């Protein structure tokens, strides 16, 4: 990718190139700006709704345009006129950060016991809606749309606290059972 090449032109060339598959976008560093729009220094303020909007697309031109639209408020036409290096670096940086965020959420999920697995807990995977519904119930929010406006970090922290509390309760129950057997 050469400096000075516009994103629209780069996308045309990239669509015919097999080299794009080898790009390790998640290792990109954040540019200060994409076009004349300043990029966020972190994704700490990203909402759950923004994460959902970006999760709809995984690859191709749609991914680049969606990330710039959701996080920078840029329309596709404006993105096309930006330097390809800026757009690709920004989207790559975002993908790396979102991957890290998703790993945090995965770690905050409780590991089911053998008994829970036999009882069918794996059939209770409701995806992102399940997460939104859980948070709404936890916080007494009646409108799921309100949850999409909450920063992801707050939702994660609540999930992590609930996991740790549930893990403690399971251990305490086991201690009580062991004491009772004695």
PyMOL commands that set and color helices and strands:
alter all, ss='L'
color gray80, all
select helices_A, chain A and resi 7-15+19-22+25-27+48-55+60-72+76-80+84-107+114-119+121-124+127-139+144-147+152-181
alter helices_A, ss='H'
color red, helices_A
select strands_A, chain A and resi 33-34+37-38
alter strands_A, ss='S'
color yellow, strands_A
deselect
rebuild
show_as cartoon
